[in-house]
Amino acid sequence: MTPKQVLSLWIERFNQGNAAEIAALYAENAINHQVANDPVQGQAAIYEMFKGEFATAKMVCIPENMFEDGDWAILEWRDPLGLRGCGFFQIQNDKIVFQRGYWDKLSFLKQHNLPIA
């Protein structure tokens, strides 16, 4: 698969809220670093992260732009509540090996009426 195809599958699984299926897209030692949070390393830890997030809030990823450059896929997104962000996915052998995401955590917490630490 191309990086964009893997990213499209990631978006589909994210919008289904399926932690197991989305975690399966990551390499065993992958790193997911959402800059608002500490990095998460390893497929099992990434699964636990998504499991917790999907249990906490209804999240929807509406892609606005998708780009591909070598083994990178880049996503600019929004959600129905107005939150916007972007993600960078390094993909090798059809698996995400590194992901970095940029979004406003304070706005997310407020929109979902979650506690602010």
N, CA, C and O atoms as a MOPAC input file, in Angstrom:
PM7 MOZYME 1SCF
protein

 N      0.84700 1    -1.18600 1     0.00000 1
 C      0.00000 1     0.00000 1     0.00000 1
 C      0.89000 1     1.24600 1     0.00000 1
 O      2.02500 1     1.21700 1     0.47500 1
 N      0.35900 1     2.31400 1    -0.53200 1
 C      1.06900 1     3.58400 1    -0.47700 1
 C      0.82100 1     4.21600 1     0.90300 1
 O     -0.12800 1     3.84000 1     1.59100 1
 N      1.66200 1     5.16300 1     1.30600 1
 C      1.39600 1     5.84800 1     2.57900 1
 C     -0.00700 1     6.47400 1     2.63200 1
 O     -0.66000 1     6.42300 1     3.67400 1
 N     -0.47100 1     7.05600 1     1.53600 1
 C     -1.81100 1     7.64600 1     1.53300 1
 C     -2.89300 1     6.59000 1     1.72700 1
 O     -3.90800 1     6.85700 1     2.37100 1
 N     -2.69100 1     5.40600 1     1.18300 1
 C     -3.67300 1     4.33200 1     1.36100 1
 C     -3.71500 1     3.86800 1     2.81600 1
 O     -4.78900 1     3.61000 1     3.35800 1
 N     -2.55100 1     3.76500 1     3.44300 1
 C     -2.50900 1     3.40300 1     4.86700 1
 C     -3.19300 1     4.49200 1     5.69000 1
 O     -3.94800 1     4.19300 1     6.61500 1
 N     -2.93100 1     5.75000 1     5.35400 1
 C     -3.55300 1     6.86200 1     6.06300 1
 C     -5.07600 1     6.83800 1     5.88900 1
 O     -5.80800 1     7.08000 1     6.84900 1
 N     -5.55100 1     6.55500 1     4.70200 1
 C     -7.00200 1     6.46600 1     4.47700 1
 C     -7.62100 1     5.37300 1     5.33400 1
 O     -8.71300 1     5.54800 1     5.87600 1
 N     -6.93200 1     4.25500 1     5.45800 1
 C     -7.40500 1     3.16700 1     6.32100 1
 C     -7.37800 1     3.61100 1     7.78200 1
 O     -8.28900 1     3.28400 1     8.54300 1
 N     -6.34600 1     4.34800 1     8.18000 1
 C     -6.25000 1     4.86600 1     9.54400 1
 C     -7.45500 1     5.76000 1     9.84700 1
 O     -8.06700 1     5.63300 1    10.90800 1
 N     -7.79900 1     6.66400 1     8.92300 1
 C     -8.94500 1     7.56800 1     9.11800 1
 C    -10.23900 1     6.76800 1     9.26900 1
 O    -11.05200 1     7.05700 1    10.14600 1
 N    -10.42400 1     5.77400 1     8.42300 1
 C    -11.62100 1     4.93700 1     8.49200 1
 C    -11.73800 1     4.25300 1     9.85900 1
 O    -12.80300 1     4.26300 1    10.47600 1
 N    -10.64100 1     3.66300 1    10.32100 1
 C    -10.65400 1     2.95500 1    11.60100 1
 C    -10.77300 1     3.92000 1    12.77800 1
 O    -11.42200 1     3.60400 1    13.77500 1
 N    -10.15400 1     5.08700 1    12.67100 1
 C    -10.28500 1     6.10700 1    13.71500 1
 C    -11.74900 1     6.50500 1    13.85600 1
 O    -12.26900 1     6.58900 1    14.96800 1
 N    -12.40600 1     6.74800 1    12.74200 1
 C    -13.80300 1     7.18600 1    12.78200 1
 C    -14.74400 1     6.07400 1    13.24700 1
 O    -15.86400 1     6.35900 1    13.67100 1
 N    -14.31900 1     4.83900 1    13.17600 1
 C    -15.09800 1     3.72500 1    13.72500 1
 C    -14.88100 1     3.58600 1    15.22800 1
 O    -15.64000 1     2.89600 1    15.90800 1
 N    -13.83900 1     4.24400 1    15.74600 1
 C    -13.53100 1     4.15100 1    17.16800 1
 C    -13.04100 1     2.77500 1    17.57000 1
 O    -13.26300 1     2.34000 1    18.70100 1
 N    -12.37700 1     2.08700 1    16.65600 1
 C    -11.94200 1     0.72300 1    16.89900 1
 C    -10.45800 1     0.71300 1    17.25800 1
 O     -9.60400 1     0.75300 1    16.37300 1
 N    -10.15300 1     0.66100 1    18.54500 1
 C     -8.76500 1     0.73900 1    19.02200 1
 C     -7.91500 1    -0.42800 1    18.51700 1
 O     -6.75700 1    -0.23200 1    18.14900 1
 N     -8.47100 1    -1.62500 1    18.49700 1
 C     -7.70000 1    -2.79100 1    18.05300 1
 C     -7.35000 1    -2.68500 1    16.57500 1
 O     -6.21400 1    -2.95600 1    16.18500 1
 N     -8.30200 1    -2.29900 1    15.76400 1
 C     -8.07000 1    -2.20400 1    14.32700 1
 C     -7.09800 1    -1.07600 1    13.98000 1
 O     -6.26400 1    -1.22900 1    13.08800 1
 N     -7.20200 1     0.03800 1    14.67100 1
 C     -6.28100 1     1.14200 1    14.37500 1
 C     -4.87600 1     0.80000 1    14.87100 1
 O     -3.89400 1     1.12200 1    14.20100 1
 N     -4.76500 1     0.15500 1    16.03000 1
 C     -3.44400 1    -0.22000 1    16.55500 1
 C     -2.74600 1    -1.21400 1    15.63100 1
 O     -1.51800 1    -1.23000 1    15.55400 1
 N     -3.51000 1    -2.03300 1    14.93800 1
 C     -2.92900 1    -3.01300 1    14.01900 1
 C     -2.20500 1    -2.35200 1    12.84400 1
 O     -1.41600 1    -3.00100 1    12.15700 1
 N     -2.46700 1    -1.07900 1    12.61400 1
 C     -1.78900 1    -0.35200 1    11.53000 1
 C     -0.38600 1     0.10000 1    11.92100 1
 O      0.37500 1     0.55800 1    11.06900 1
 N     -0.03700 1    -0.02300 1    13.19700 1
 C      1.26000 1     0.44400 1    13.69400 1
 C      2.25900 1    -0.70800 1    13.77200 1
 O      1.89100 1    -1.85000 1    14.04600 1
 N      3.52300 1    -0.38800 1    13.52500 1
 C      4.60300 1    -1.36000 1    13.70700 1
 C      4.74800 1    -1.67400 1    15.19400 1
 O      4.32500 1    -0.89100 1    16.04400 1
 N      5.33700 1    -2.80100 1    15.49500 1
 C      5.47600 1    -3.25600 1    16.88500 1
 C      6.13600 1    -2.21100 1    17.78700 1
 O      5.71700 1    -2.04800 1    18.93300 1
 N      7.14900 1    -1.50400 1    17.30000 1
 C      7.86800 1    -0.51100 1    18.10500 1
 C      7.56700 1     0.92600 1    17.67800 1
 O      8.38900 1     1.81900 1    17.88500 1
 N      6.41100 1     1.14900 1    17.09100 1
 C      6.03700 1     2.48000 1    16.59600 1
 C      5.98600 1     3.49700 1    17.72800 1
 O      5.83800 1     3.15100 1    18.90000 1
 N      6.11100 1     4.75100 1    17.34300 1
 C      5.97700 1     5.87500 1    18.28400 1
 C      4.84000 1     6.75700 1    17.79700 1
 O      4.79500 1     7.14100 1    16.62800 1
 N      3.92800 1     7.07200 1    18.69600 1
 C      2.85200 1     8.02000 1    18.42000 1
 C      3.05600 1     9.19200 1    19.37400 1
 O      2.92600 1     9.04600 1    20.58900 1
 N      3.37400 1    10.35300 1    18.81300 1
 C      3.60900 1    11.53000 1    19.64800 1
 C      2.62500 1    12.62900 1    19.27800 1
 O      2.81800 1    13.35600 1    18.30300 1
 N      1.58300 1    12.73500 1    20.06400 1
 C      0.67800 1    13.87000 1    19.96000 1
 C      1.31500 1    14.95500 1    20.82500 1
 O      1.46600 1    14.76800 1    22.03300 1
 N      1.68800 1    16.07800 1    20.23100 1
 C      2.54100 1    17.03200 1    20.94300 1
 C      1.91100 1    17.57900 1    22.21600 1
 O      2.61500 1    18.12500 1    23.06500 1
 N      0.61200 1    17.44400 1    22.36000 1
 C     -0.04200 1    17.87800 1    23.59000 1
 C      0.13500 1    16.85300 1    24.71500 1
 O     -0.21400 1    17.12200 1    25.86500 1
 N      0.67400 1    15.68800 1    24.38000 1
 C      0.85100 1    14.59700 1    25.33700 1
 C      2.26400 1    14.02700 1    25.22200 1
 O      2.99900 1    14.34100 1    24.28500 1
 N      2.62800 1    13.19200 1    26.18300 1
 C      3.90900 1    12.49200 1    26.09500 1
 C      3.86500 1    11.46600 1    24.96700 1
 O      2.79400 1    10.94200 1    24.66200 1
 N      5.00500 1    11.16800 1    24.33900 1
 C      5.03100 1    10.14400 1    23.29000 1
 C      4.63000 1     8.77200 1    23.84500 1
 O      4.89100 1     8.45900 1    25.00700 1
 N      4.00600 1     7.97900 1    23.01000 1
 C      3.60100 1     6.62500 1    23.34500 1
 C      4.37400 1     5.69000 1    22.41800 1
 O      4.38000 1     5.88500 1    21.20300 1
 N      5.02100 1     4.68200 1    22.98300 1
 C      5.82500 1     3.78000 1    22.16000 1
 C      5.35000 1     2.34800 1    22.27300 1
 O      5.08100 1     1.84800 1    23.36500 1
 N      5.25000 1     1.69800 1    21.12800 1
 C      4.87700 1     0.29800 1    21.05900 1
 C      3.41600 1     0.12000 1    20.68100 1
 O      2.55000 1     0.88500 1    21.10700 1
 N      3.15900 1    -0.89400 1    19.88100 1
 C      1.80400 1    -1.14600 1    19.39800 1
 C      0.81700 1    -1.37200 1    20.54500 1
 O     -0.31100 1    -0.88200 1    20.49300 1
 N      1.23000 1    -2.10900 1    21.58200 1
 C      0.33500 1    -2.38000 1    22.71200 1
 C     -0.01400 1    -1.09300 1    23.45700 1
 O     -1.16600 1    -0.89700 1    23.84600 1
 N      0.96400 1    -0.22200 1    23.65800 1
 C      0.71700 1     1.05100 1    24.34800 1
 C     -0.14700 1     1.97000 1    23.49000 1
 O     -0.98800 1     2.70200 1    24.01300 1
 N      0.05800 1     1.93500 1    22.18300 1
 C     -0.76600 1     2.74800 1    21.27300 1
 C     -2.21400 1     2.25600 1    21.31000 1
 O     -3.14600 1     3.05900 1    21.29000 1
 N     -2.39800 1     0.93900 1    21.36500 1
 C     -3.74200 1     0.38200 1    21.51400 1
 C     -4.40900 1     0.90400 1    22.79200 1
 O     -5.56100 1     1.33800 1    22.75700 1
 N     -3.69400 1     0.86200 1    23.91100 1
 C     -4.24400 1     1.33500 1    25.18400 1
 C     -4.57600 1     2.82400 1    25.11600 1
 O     -5.58800 1     3.26000 1    25.66500 1
 N     -3.72200 1     3.60900 1    24.44200 1
 C     -3.98100 1     5.03800 1    24.29400 1
 C     -5.29800 1     5.26500 1    23.54900 1
 O     -6.15600 1     6.01800 1    24.00800 1
 N     -5.45000 1     4.60400 1    22.39000 1
 C     -6.68000 1     4.78300 1    21.61200 1
 C     -7.89200 1     4.23800 1    22.35900 1
 O     -8.96200 1     4.84600 1    22.31600 1
 N     -7.75000 1     3.12700 1    23.03100 1
 C     -8.85600 1     2.54900 1    23.81000 1
 C     -9.36700 1     3.57000 1    24.83300 1
 O    -10.57300 1     3.77600 1    24.96900 1
 N     -8.43300 1     4.20200 1    25.54700 1
 C     -8.80900 1     5.21700 1    26.52600 1
 C     -9.41800 1     6.45000 1    25.89800 1
 O    -10.39800 1     6.99100 1    26.41000 1
 N     -8.85100 1     6.89700 1    24.80000 1
 C     -9.37000 1     8.09800 1    24.13600 1
 C    -10.76100 1     7.86100 1    23.57000 1
 O    -11.64100 1     8.71000 1    23.71300 1
 N    -10.97300 1     6.70500 1    22.92100 1
 C    -12.28400 1     6.42000 1    22.35300 1
 C    -13.33700 1     6.24500 1    23.44500 1
 O    -14.51600 1     6.50000 1    23.20000 1
 N    -12.93900 1     5.81600 1    24.64400 1
 C    -13.87900 1     5.67900 1    25.75500 1
 C    -14.20000 1     7.03500 1    26.38500 1
 O    -15.23100 1     7.19200 1    27.03900 1
 N    -13.31300 1     8.01300 1    26.18400 1
 C    -13.46400 1     9.31900 1    26.81400 1
 C    -14.32800 1    10.28200 1    26.00400 1
 O    -15.10900 1    11.04700 1    26.57200 1
 N    -14.18900 1    10.24600 1    24.68300 1
 C    -14.88200 1    11.23300 1    23.85300 1
 C    -15.17400 1    10.66100 1    22.47400 1
 O    -14.44000 1     9.80600 1    21.97700 1
 N    -16.23900 1    11.13400 1    21.86700 1
 C    -16.56000 1    10.78100 1    20.48000 1
 C    -15.67700 1    11.65100 1    19.59700 1
 O    -15.82700 1    12.87200 1    19.57000 1
 N    -14.76400 1    11.02500 1    18.88200 1
 C    -13.83900 1    11.76600 1    18.03400 1
 C    -14.09500 1    11.41200 1    16.57400 1
 O    -14.32300 1    10.25400 1    16.22600 1
 N    -14.05200 1    12.43300 1    15.73700 1
 C    -14.27400 1    12.26400 1    14.30100 1
 C    -13.19000 1    13.02100 1    13.56400 1
 O    -12.90400 1    14.17700 1    13.87400 1
 N    -12.59000 1    12.36400 1    12.59000 1
 C    -11.54700 1    12.97200 1    11.77000 1
 C    -12.10300 1    13.20900 1    10.36900 1
 O    -12.40000 1    12.26200 1     9.64100 1
 N    -12.23900 1    14.47400 1    10.00400 1
 C    -12.69000 1    14.83600 1     8.66300 1
 C    -11.47200 1    15.35400 1     7.91000 1
 O    -10.99400 1    16.45300 1     8.19300 1
 N    -10.95900 1    14.57400 1     6.94800 1
 C     -9.75900 1    15.01200 1     6.24200 1
 C    -10.03600 1    16.22000 1     5.36000 1
 O    -11.03400 1    16.26600 1     4.64000 1
 N     -9.14200 1    17.19100 1     5.42600 1
 C     -9.23300 1    18.35700 1     4.54900 1
 C     -8.18400 1    18.28500 1     3.44800 1
 O     -8.46700 1    18.60800 1     2.29400 1
 N     -6.97600 1    17.86000 1     3.80200 1
 C     -5.90400 1    17.68400 1     2.82600 1
 C     -5.08100 1    16.48000 1     3.21900 1
 O     -4.81900 1    16.24000 1     4.39700 1
 N     -4.67800 1    15.72600 1     2.20800 1
 C     -3.77900 1    14.59700 1     2.41900 1
 C     -2.66200 1    14.70400 1     1.38500 1
 O     -2.90400 1    14.93800 1     0.20100 1
 N     -1.44600 1    14.52800 1     1.86300 1
 C     -0.28100 1    14.60400 1     0.99400 1
 C      0.58500 1    13.37500 1     1.23100 1
 O      0.51100 1    12.73000 1     2.27800 1
 N      1.40000 1    13.06900 1     0.24200 1
 C      2.32900 1    11.95900 1     0.35800 1
 C      3.68500 1    12.40600 1    -0.18200 1
 O      3.76800 1    13.04400 1    -1.23100 1
 N      4.74200 1    12.06200 1     0.54800 1
 C      6.09400 1    12.37500 1     0.10600 1
 C      7.01100 1    11.25100 1     0.58200 1
 O      7.30800 1    11.14900 1     1.77200 1
 N      7.45100 1    10.42200 1    -0.33400 1
 C      8.28000 1     9.27700 1     0.04300 1
 C      7.51300 1     8.34200 1     0.95100 1
 O      6.43400 1     7.87000 1     0.59000 1
 N      8.06400 1     8.06400 1     2.14200 1
 C      7.36000 1     7.18100 1     3.07600 1
 C      6.54600 1     7.95100 1     4.11600 1
 O      6.21100 1     7.42000 1     5.17400 1
 N      6.23500 1     9.20200 1     3.80100 1
 C      5.43400 1    10.03800 1     4.69900 1
 C      4.05900 1    10.32200 1     4.10000 1
 O      3.92600 1    10.55300 1     2.89900 1
 N      3.03700 1    10.29900 1     4.96200 1
 C      1.69100 1    10.77500 1     4.62800 1
 C      1.38300 1    11.89500 1     5.60600 1
 O      1.65600 1    11.78900 1     6.80100 1
 N      0.81200 1    12.96400 1     5.08400 1
 C      0.52200 1    14.14300 1     5.89900 1
 C     -0.97900 1    14.41500 1     5.81700 1
 O     -1.57000 1    14.38100 1     4.73800 1
 N     -1.57600 1    14.68100 1     6.95300 1
 C     -3.02100 1    14.87800 1     7.04300 1
 C     -3.32300 1    16.21300 1     7.70600 1
 O     -2.81500 1    16.51200 1     8.78700 1
 N     -4.14600 1    17.00400 1     7.05400 1
 C     -4.73000 1    18.19400 1     7.67900 1
 C     -6.19800 1    17.84500 1     7.89600 1
 O     -6.87800 1    17.41500 1     6.96500 1
 N     -6.69400 1    18.03100 1     9.13400 1
 C     -8.02700 1    17.55400 1     9.47000 1
 C     -8.80400 1    18.58100 1    10.29000 1
 O     -8.26800 1    19.57500 1    10.78000 1
 N    -10.09600 1    18.28300 1    10.41000 1
 C    -10.98100 1    19.03200 1    11.30900 1
 C    -11.96500 1    18.03600 1    11.87900 1
 O    -12.05800 1    16.89600 1    11.42400 1
 N    -12.70500 1    18.48900 1    12.89400 1
 C    -13.77700 1    17.64400 1    13.42100 1
 C    -15.07700 1    18.44000 1    13.39300 1
 O    -15.05200 1    19.64300 1    13.13300 1
 N    -16.21000 1    17.79500 1    13.65400 1
 C    -17.50300 1    18.49000 1    13.57000 1
 C    -17.65500 1    19.64700 1    14.55400 1
 O    -18.49900 1    20.51800 1    14.34800 1
 N    -16.84600 1    19.67200 1    15.63100 1
 C    -16.95800 1    20.73200 1    16.62900 1
 C    -16.06600 1    21.93400 1    16.32200 1
 O    -16.09100 1    22.92800 1    17.04800 1
 N    -15.28200 1    21.84600 1    15.25500 1
 C    -14.45000 1    22.97600 1    14.85700 1
 C    -12.97100 1    22.84000 1    15.18900 1
 O    -12.17200 1    23.69400 1    14.80500 1
 N    -12.59600 1    21.78100 1    15.89500 1
 C    -11.18700 1    21.56200 1    16.19500 1
 C    -10.45000 1    21.23800 1    14.90500 1
 O    -10.97900 1    20.53600 1    14.04200 1
 N     -9.23900 1    21.74300 1    14.77200 1
 C     -8.41600 1    21.48400 1    13.59000 1
 C     -7.04200 1    21.01200 1    14.03200 1
 O     -6.58400 1    21.32400 1    15.13100 1
 N     -6.39900 1    20.26000 1    13.16200 1
 C     -5.05600 1    19.79400 1    13.46100 1
 C     -4.40300 1    19.20900 1    12.23900 1
 O     -4.96300 1    19.22000 1    11.14300 1
 N     -3.21100 1    18.69800 1    12.44600 1
 C     -2.51000 1    18.02100 1    11.36300 1
 C     -1.69800 1    16.87700 1    11.94900 1
 O     -1.32400 1    16.89300 1    13.12200 1
 N     -1.43500 1    15.89200 1    11.11400 1
 C     -0.67500 1    14.73100 1    11.53000 1
 C      0.32700 1    14.33300 1    10.47300 1
 O      0.08100 1    14.47300 1     9.27500 1
 N      1.45400 1    13.83900 1    10.92900 1
 C      2.52000 1    13.36200 1    10.06400 1
 C      2.74500 1    11.88700 1    10.38000 1
 O      2.97600 1    11.52700 1    11.53500 1
 N      2.68100 1    11.04200 1     9.37000 1
 C      2.76400 1     9.59800 1     9.53500 1
 C      3.90800 1     9.06400 1     8.68100 1
 O      3.88900 1     9.20000 1     7.45700 1
 N      4.89700 1     8.46200 1     9.31800 1
 C      5.95500 1     7.79800 1     8.56000 1
 C      5.56900 1     6.33000 1     8.45700 1
 O      5.32800 1     5.66800 1     9.46600 1
 N      5.51300 1     5.82900 1     7.23200 1
 C      4.99400 1     4.48900 1     6.97600 1
 C      6.04900 1     3.67800 1     6.22600 1
 O      6.56300 1     4.10000 1     5.18900 1
 N      6.35400 1     2.51900 1     6.77000 1
 C      7.31200 1     1.60800 1     6.14700 1
 C      6.72900 1     0.20900 1     6.17200 1
 O      6.22200 1    -0.24200 1     7.20000 1
 N      6.80100 1    -0.47900 1     5.04200 1
 C      6.25900 1    -1.84800 1     4.93100 1
 C      4.79800 1    -1.91000 1     5.36600 1
 O      4.38900 1    -2.83300 1     6.07000 1
 N      4.02000 1    -0.92500 1     4.94300 1
 C      2.57100 1    -0.85000 1     5.21700 1
 C      2.21500 1    -0.65500 1     6.68800 1
 O      1.06400 1    -0.85900 1     7.07200 1
 N      3.18000 1    -0.26500 1     7.51500 1
 C      2.92600 1    -0.02700 1     8.93100 1
 C      3.37800 1     1.38300 1     9.31200 1
 O      4.37600 1     1.88300 1     8.79300 1
 N      2.64300 1     2.01400 1    10.21400 1
 C      3.03000 1     3.31600 1    10.73800 1
 C      4.15700 1     3.07800 1    11.73800 1
 O      3.98600 1     2.34200 1    12.70900 1
 N      5.30800 1     3.70400 1    11.49700 1
 C      6.43700 1     3.56000 1    12.41300 1
 C      6.59700 1     4.78400 1    13.29700 1
 O      7.19100 1     4.71200 1    14.37300 1
 N      6.05900 1     5.91800 1    12.83200 1
 C      6.14400 1     7.15100 1    13.61100 1
 C      4.96900 1     8.04200 1    13.23700 1
 O      4.62200 1     8.16800 1    12.06200 1
 N      4.36900 1     8.65000 1    14.23100 1
 C      3.28100 1     9.59600 1    14.00500 1
 C      3.47400 1    10.78100 1    14.94200 1
 O      3.79500 1    10.61500 1    16.11900 1
 N      3.27600 1    11.95900 1    14.40800 1
 C      3.27400 1    13.15800 1    15.24800 1
 C      2.03600 1    13.95900 1    14.87800 1
 O      1.75400 1    14.17800 1    13.69900 1
 N      1.29300 1    14.39800 1    15.90300 1
 C      0.06800 1    15.15300 1    15.68000 1
 C      0.08100 1    16.47500 1    16.42000 1
 O      0.58100 1    16.57500 1    17.54000 1
 N     -0.47500 1    17.48100 1    15.77800 1
 C     -0.56800 1    18.83000 1    16.34200 1
 C     -2.04100 1    19.23400 1    16.40100 1
 O     -2.73400 1    19.23500 1    15.38300 1
 N     -2.51300 1    19.58000 1    17.60700 1
 C     -3.88600 1    20.02800 1    17.82000 1
 C     -3.94400 1    20.72200 1    19.17200 1
 O     -3.03200 1    20.59400 1    19.98900 1
 N     -5.01500 1    21.45000 1    19.39600 1
 C     -5.16700 1    22.24800 1    20.60800 1
 C     -5.90800 1    21.43700 1    21.68100 1
 O     -7.12600 1    21.27400 1    21.61900 1
 N     -5.16300 1    20.94200 1    22.64700 1
 C     -5.74500 1    20.08800 1    23.68800 1
 C     -6.75800 1    20.84000 1    24.54900 1
 O     -7.78900 1    20.27200 1    24.90900 1
 N     -6.49300 1    22.09200 1    24.88400 1
 C     -7.42200 1    22.85700 1    25.70600 1
 C     -8.77700 1    22.99300 1    25.01600 1
 O     -9.81700 1    22.81200 1    25.64900 1
 N     -8.76900 1    23.30900 1    23.73000 1
 C    -10.02900 1    23.40600 1    22.98600 1
 C    -10.75000 1    22.06900 1    22.96100 1
 O    -11.97200 1    22.02600 1    23.10700 1
 N    -10.01500 1    20.97400 1    22.77800 1
 C    -10.61100 1    19.64600 1    22.77300 1
 C    -11.29500 1    19.35400 1    24.10800 1
 O    -12.43800 1    18.89700 1    24.13400 1
 N    -10.60200 1    19.61300 1    25.20700 1
 C    -11.17100 1    19.35100 1    26.52700 1
 C    -12.43000 1    20.17800 1    26.76300 1
 O    -13.42600 1    19.66200 1    27.26900 1
 N    -12.39200 1    21.44900 1    26.40100 1
 C    -13.56000 1    22.31600 1    26.56900 1
 C    -14.73300 1    21.83900 1    25.71400 1
 O    -15.86600 1    21.79700 1    26.19400 1
 N    -14.48000 1    21.48200 1    24.46400 1
 C    -15.54900 1    21.05600 1    23.56100 1
 C    -16.24200 1    19.79400 1    24.03700 1
 O    -17.43200 1    19.60500 1    23.78800 1
 N    -15.50400 1    18.92600 1    24.72200 1
 C    -16.07800 1    17.67100 1    25.19100 1
 C    -16.43000 1    17.69000 1    26.68600 1
 O    -16.72300 1    16.65400 1    27.28300 1
 N    -16.39300 1    18.87300 1    27.26200 1
 C    -16.72500 1    19.04300 1    28.68300 1
 C    -15.91600 1    18.09400 1    29.57000 1
 O    -16.45200 1    17.47300 1    30.48800 1
 N    -14.63200 1    17.99600 1    29.28000 1
 C    -13.72600 1    17.15500 1    30.05600 1
 C    -12.94500 1    18.00700 1    31.04800 1
 O    -12.76400 1    19.20300 1    30.81500 1
 N    -12.48400 1    17.43000 1    32.13300 1
 C    -11.75500 1    18.21600 1    33.12600 1
 C    -10.43600 1    18.75300 1    32.56700 1
 O     -9.74800 1    18.09500 1    31.78500 1
 N    -10.11400 1    19.96600 1    32.99700 1
 C     -8.87100 1    20.61100 1    32.58000 1
 C     -7.90300 1    20.52300 1    33.74600 1
 O     -8.16800 1    21.03600 1    34.83400 1
 N     -6.78400 1    19.87200 1    33.50600 1
 C     -5.79100 1    19.67500 1    34.57700 1
 C     -5.06300 1    20.96500 1    34.90600 1
 O     -4.19700 1    20.97900 1    35.78000 1

